[in-house]
Every structure is written in structure tokens, then in C-alpha cells.
Amino acid sequence: MSKLTIDLPEQRRRALKAAAARRGVTITHLIEESLRLNGIRTDEEISNLMERLRRQ
């Protein structure tokens, strides 16, 4: 897994950390989930989705 540095306002960082803690997940997991929910997919995820659609 590669690393990415992002700049967030301190309030946003605290809110993100608190949300992850409430759910019992890592910040990385929360960000990954948010990306998926916003339609940001990897090439592999797109290929898998296309394959599933072809099989229907």
C-alpha cells in the first residue's frame, strides 16, 4: 500500500479521527469507504464489476 499525505483543517482531522473511533475502524478504512461511496474505483474493481455485469 502506498502512502498519501493530505492537508486538512485541524477540525476536519479531529472529526475524521473521532468518526473512525466511533465506528471502530481506522482512518484509512473510513477514507477507503468514502472513496467507494463516491464512485472512485480502482481499475481492478471496475474490471470485476464489468465481469459480473456480463454474467447477468
Backbone as XML, in Angstrom:
<?xml version="1.0"?>
<chain id="A" units="angstrom">
  <residue number="1" name="MET">
    <atom name="N" x="0.854" y="-1.167" z="0.000"/>
    <atom name="CA" x="0.000" y="0.000" z="0.000"/>
    <atom name="C" x="0.903" y="1.234" z="0.000"/>
  </residue>
  <residue number="2" name="SER">
    <atom name="N" x="0.547" y="2.202" z="-0.804"/>
    <atom name="CA" x="1.333" y="3.438" z="-0.847"/>
    <atom name="C" x="0.761" y="4.461" z="0.134"/>
  </residue>
  <residue number="3" name="LYS">
    <atom name="N" x="1.560" y="5.442" z="0.437"/>
    <atom name="CA" x="1.144" y="6.493" z="1.375"/>
    <atom name="C" x="0.783" y="7.756" z="0.610"/>
  </residue>
  <residue number="4" name="LEU">
    <atom name="N" x="-0.146" y="8.498" z="1.173"/>
    <atom name="CA" x="-0.593" y="9.758" z="0.606"/>
    <atom name="C" x="-0.704" y="10.761" z="1.744"/>
  </residue>
  <residue number="5" name="THR">
    <atom name="N" x="-0.165" y="11.927" z="1.533"/>
    <atom name="CA" x="-0.271" y="12.987" z="2.532"/>
    <atom name="C" x="-1.282" y="14.011" z="2.043"/>
  </residue>
  <residue number="6" name="ILE">
    <atom name="N" x="-2.241" y="14.342" z="2.894"/>
    <atom name="CA" x="-3.222" y="15.372" z="2.547"/>
    <atom name="C" x="-3.242" y="16.417" z="3.657"/>
  </residue>
  <residue number="7" name="ASP">
    <atom name="N" x="-3.549" y="17.621" z="3.286"/>
    <atom name="CA" x="-3.676" y="18.710" z="4.252"/>
    <atom name="C" x="-5.154" y="18.920" z="4.549"/>
  </residue>
  <residue number="8" name="LEU">
    <atom name="N" x="-5.501" y="18.827" z="5.818"/>
    <atom name="CA" x="-6.871" y="19.052" z="6.263"/>
    <atom name="C" x="-6.859" y="20.102" z="7.362"/>
  </residue>
  <residue number="9" name="PRO">
    <atom name="N" x="-7.933" y="20.877" z="7.440"/>
    <atom name="CA" x="-8.051" y="21.760" z="8.599"/>
    <atom name="C" x="-8.072" y="20.900" z="9.870"/>
  </residue>
  <residue number="10" name="GLU">
    <atom name="N" x="-7.538" y="21.422" z="10.941"/>
    <atom name="CA" x="-7.447" y="20.657" z="12.192"/>
    <atom name="C" x="-8.808" y="20.146" z="12.651"/>
  </residue>
  <residue number="11" name="GLN">
    <atom name="N" x="-9.848" y="20.942" z="12.498"/>
    <atom name="CA" x="-11.189" y="20.489" z="12.902"/>
    <atom name="C" x="-11.630" y="19.286" z="12.087"/>
  </residue>
  <residue number="12" name="ARG">
    <atom name="N" x="-11.338" y="19.286" z="10.791"/>
    <atom name="CA" x="-11.716" y="18.163" z="9.924"/>
    <atom name="C" x="-10.939" y="16.910" z="10.320"/>
  </residue>
  <residue number="13" name="ARG">
    <atom name="N" x="-9.648" y="17.066" z="10.631"/>
    <atom name="CA" x="-8.832" y="15.928" z="11.042"/>
    <atom name="C" x="-9.372" y="15.318" z="12.336"/>
  </residue>
  <residue number="14" name="ARG">
    <atom name="N" x="-9.729" y="16.167" z="13.286"/>
    <atom name="CA" x="-10.282" y="15.671" z="14.550"/>
    <atom name="C" x="-11.618" y="14.965" z="14.324"/>
  </residue>
  <residue number="15" name="ALA">
    <atom name="N" x="-12.449" y="15.533" z="13.456"/>
    <atom name="CA" x="-13.745" y="14.917" z="13.162"/>
    <atom name="C" x="-13.556" y="13.557" z="12.490"/>
  </residue>
  <residue number="16" name="LEU">
    <atom name="N" x="-12.603" y="13.465" z="11.588"/>
    <atom name="CA" x="-12.313" y="12.204" z="10.903"/>
    <atom name="C" x="-11.822" y="11.158" z="11.900"/>
  </residue>
  <residue number="17" name="LYS">
    <atom name="N" x="-10.915" y="11.550" z="12.770"/>
    <atom name="CA" x="-10.380" y="10.642" z="13.785"/>
    <atom name="C" x="-11.489" y="10.165" z="14.721"/>
  </residue>
  <residue number="18" name="ALA">
    <atom name="N" x="-12.357" y="11.076" z="15.138"/>
    <atom name="CA" x="-13.461" y="10.723" z="16.036"/>
    <atom name="C" x="-14.455" y="9.787" z="15.349"/>
  </residue>
  <residue number="19" name="ALA">
    <atom name="N" x="-14.766" y="10.051" z="14.087"/>
    <atom name="CA" x="-15.702" y="9.196" z="13.351"/>
    <atom name="C" x="-15.151" y="7.781" z="13.220"/>
  </residue>
  <residue number="20" name="ALA">
    <atom name="N" x="-13.877" y="7.669" z="12.918"/>
    <atom name="CA" x="-13.250" y="6.350" z="12.808"/>
    <atom name="C" x="-13.292" y="5.632" z="14.156"/>
  </residue>
  <residue number="21" name="ALA">
    <atom name="N" x="-12.996" y="6.348" z="15.228"/>
    <atom name="CA" x="-13.010" y="5.741" z="16.563"/>
    <atom name="C" x="-14.412" y="5.273" z="16.945"/>
  </residue>
  <residue number="22" name="ARG">
    <atom name="N" x="-15.421" y="6.081" z="16.656"/>
    <atom name="CA" x="-16.812" y="5.698" z="16.973"/>
    <atom name="C" x="-17.202" y="4.413" z="16.269"/>
  </residue>
  <residue number="23" name="ARG">
    <atom name="N" x="-16.736" y="4.259" z="15.038"/>
    <atom name="CA" x="-17.089" y="3.073" z="14.252"/>
    <atom name="C" x="-16.151" y="1.904" z="14.500"/>
  </residue>
  <residue number="24" name="GLY">
    <atom name="N" x="-15.070" y="2.155" z="15.210"/>
    <atom name="CA" x="-14.115" y="1.085" z="15.490"/>
    <atom name="C" x="-13.315" y="0.671" z="14.270"/>
  </residue>
  <residue number="25" name="VAL">
    <atom name="N" x="-13.039" y="1.637" z="13.388"/>
    <atom name="CA" x="-12.258" y="1.367" z="12.180"/>
    <atom name="C" x="-11.099" y="2.351" z="12.116"/>
  </residue>
  <residue number="26" name="THR">
    <atom name="N" x="-10.188" y="2.097" z="11.200"/>
    <atom name="CA" x="-9.070" y="3.016" z="11.018"/>
    <atom name="C" x="-9.495" y="4.194" z="10.147"/>
  </residue>
  <residue number="27" name="ILE">
    <atom name="N" x="-8.720" y="5.252" z="10.220"/>
    <atom name="CA" x="-8.955" y="6.393" z="9.334"/>
    <atom name="C" x="-8.819" y="5.945" z="7.883"/>
  </residue>
  <residue number="28" name="THR">
    <atom name="N" x="-7.841" y="5.086" z="7.605"/>
    <atom name="CA" x="-7.659" y="4.566" z="6.246"/>
    <atom name="C" x="-8.922" y="3.868" z="5.767"/>
  </residue>
  <residue number="29" name="HIS">
    <atom name="N" x="-9.503" y="3.026" z="6.619"/>
    <atom name="CA" x="-10.729" y="2.313" z="6.246"/>
    <atom name="C" x="-11.856" y="3.299" z="5.951"/>
  </residue>
  <residue number="30" name="LEU">
    <atom name="N" x="-11.997" y="4.297" z="6.784"/>
    <atom name="CA" x="-13.054" y="5.290" z="6.601"/>
    <atom name="C" x="-12.877" y="6.048" z="5.286"/>
  </residue>
  <residue number="31" name="ILE">
    <atom name="N" x="-11.649" y="6.406" z="4.959"/>
    <atom name="CA" x="-11.383" y="7.106" z="3.702"/>
    <atom name="C" x="-11.636" y="6.186" z="2.514"/>
  </residue>
  <residue number="32" name="GLU">
    <atom name="N" x="-11.182" y="4.926" z="2.595"/>
    <atom name="CA" x="-11.432" y="3.958" z="1.512"/>
    <atom name="C" x="-12.932" y="3.807" z="1.260"/>
  </residue>
  <residue number="33" name="GLU">
    <atom name="N" x="-13.698" y="3.671" z="2.337"/>
    <atom name="CA" x="-15.147" y="3.528" z="2.222"/>
    <atom name="C" x="-15.766" y="4.775" z="1.580"/>
  </residue>
  <residue number="34" name="SER">
    <atom name="N" x="-15.309" y="5.934" z="1.989"/>
    <atom name="CA" x="-15.822" y="7.187" z="1.427"/>
    <atom name="C" x="-15.524" y="7.286" z="-0.064"/>
  </residue>
  <residue number="35" name="LEU">
    <atom name="N" x="-14.337" y="6.875" z="-0.460"/>
    <atom name="CA" x="-13.985" y="6.897" z="-1.882"/>
    <atom name="C" x="-14.898" y="5.970" z="-2.676"/>
  </residue>
  <residue number="36" name="ARG">
    <atom name="N" x="-15.117" y="4.751" z="-2.169"/>
    <atom name="CA" x="-16.005" y="3.810" z="-2.862"/>
    <atom name="C" x="-17.418" y="4.375" z="-2.968"/>
  </residue>
  <residue number="37" name="LEU">
    <atom name="N" x="-17.920" y="4.955" z="-1.874"/>
    <atom name="CA" x="-19.274" y="5.507" z="-1.876"/>
    <atom name="C" x="-19.418" y="6.687" z="-2.835"/>
  </residue>
  <residue number="38" name="ASN">
    <atom name="N" x="-18.313" y="7.328" z="-3.158"/>
    <atom name="CA" x="-18.327" y="8.450" z="-4.094"/>
    <atom name="C" x="-17.962" y="8.028" z="-5.509"/>
  </residue>
  <residue number="39" name="GLY">
    <atom name="N" x="-17.946" y="6.719" z="-5.753"/>
    <atom name="CA" x="-17.752" y="6.215" z="-7.104"/>
    <atom name="C" x="-16.314" y="6.169" z="-7.575"/>
  </residue>
  <residue number="40" name="ILE">
    <atom name="N" x="-15.367" y="6.305" z="-6.682"/>
    <atom name="CA" x="-13.960" y="6.263" z="-7.074"/>
    <atom name="C" x="-13.501" y="4.820" z="-6.952"/>
  </residue>
  <residue number="41" name="ARG">
    <atom name="N" x="-13.264" y="4.195" z="-8.097"/>
    <atom name="CA" x="-12.937" y="2.774" z="-8.157"/>
    <atom name="C" x="-11.564" y="2.556" z="-8.773"/>
  </residue>
  <residue number="42" name="THR">
    <atom name="N" x="-10.919" y="1.454" z="-8.369"/>
    <atom name="CA" x="-9.658" y="1.061" z="-8.996"/>
    <atom name="C" x="-9.972" y="0.372" z="-10.321"/>
  </residue>
  <residue number="43" name="ASP">
    <atom name="N" x="-8.967" y="0.246" z="-11.167"/>
    <atom name="CA" x="-9.150" y="-0.472" z="-12.428"/>
    <atom name="C" x="-9.619" y="-1.898" z="-12.163"/>
  </residue>
  <residue number="44" name="GLU">
    <atom name="N" x="-9.070" y="-2.530" z="-11.135"/>
    <atom name="CA" x="-9.459" y="-3.900" z="-10.797"/>
    <atom name="C" x="-10.927" y="-3.969" z="-10.382"/>
  </residue>
  <residue number="45" name="GLU">
    <atom name="N" x="-11.380" y="-3.025" z="-9.576"/>
    <atom name="CA" x="-12.785" y="-3.005" z="-9.163"/>
    <atom name="C" x="-13.708" y="-2.813" z="-10.364"/>
  </residue>
  <residue number="46" name="ILE">
    <atom name="N" x="-13.318" y="-1.962" z="-11.292"/>
    <atom name="CA" x="-14.120" y="-1.738" z="-12.497"/>
    <atom name="C" x="-14.176" y="-3.004" z="-13.335"/>
  </residue>
  <residue number="47" name="SER">
    <atom name="N" x="-13.033" y="-3.669" z="-13.505"/>
    <atom name="CA" x="-12.993" y="-4.918" z="-14.276"/>
    <atom name="C" x="-13.886" y="-5.975" z="-13.644"/>
  </residue>
  <residue number="48" name="ASN">
    <atom name="N" x="-13.816" y="-6.109" z="-12.316"/>
    <atom name="CA" x="-14.659" y="-7.086" z="-11.623"/>
    <atom name="C" x="-16.135" y="-6.758" z="-11.791"/>
  </residue>
  <residue number="49" name="LEU">
    <atom name="N" x="-16.482" y="-5.496" z="-11.705"/>
    <atom name="CA" x="-17.866" y="-5.079" z="-11.890"/>
    <atom name="C" x="-18.342" y="-5.391" z="-13.300"/>
  </residue>
  <residue number="50" name="MET">
    <atom name="N" x="-17.516" y="-5.084" z="-14.291"/>
    <atom name="CA" x="-17.885" y="-5.362" z="-15.685"/>
    <atom name="C" x="-18.073" y="-6.861" z="-15.903"/>
  </residue>
  <residue number="51" name="GLU">
    <atom name="N" x="-17.212" y="-7.672" z="-15.316"/>
    <atom name="CA" x="-17.332" y="-9.126" z="-15.447"/>
    <atom name="C" x="-18.634" y="-9.623" z="-14.831"/>
  </residue>
  <residue number="52" name="ARG">
    <atom name="N" x="-18.983" y="-9.107" z="-13.658"/>
    <atom name="CA" x="-20.249" y="-9.506" z="-13.024"/>
    <atom name="C" x="-21.445" y="-9.098" z="-13.880"/>
  </residue>
  <residue number="53" name="LEU">
    <atom name="N" x="-21.382" y="-7.920" z="-14.486"/>
    <atom name="CA" x="-22.483" y="-7.463" z="-15.336"/>
    <atom name="C" x="-22.620" y="-8.328" z="-16.580"/>
  </residue>
  <residue number="54" name="ARG">
    <atom name="N" x="-21.495" y="-8.754" z="-17.144"/>
    <atom name="CA" x="-21.540" y="-9.621" z="-18.330"/>
    <atom name="C" x="-22.197" y="-10.958" z="-18.023"/>
  </residue>
  <residue number="55" name="ARG">
    <atom name="N" x="-22.029" y="-11.437" z="-16.808"/>
    <atom name="CA" x="-22.561" y="-12.748" z="-16.421"/>
    <atom name="C" x="-24.063" y="-12.721" z="-16.165"/>
  </residue>
  <residue number="56" name="GLN">
    <atom name="N" x="-24.638" y="-11.554" z="-16.035"/>
    <atom name="CA" x="-26.080" y="-11.461" z="-15.734"/>
    <atom name="C" x="-26.914" y="-11.720" z="-16.950"/>
  </residue>
</chain>
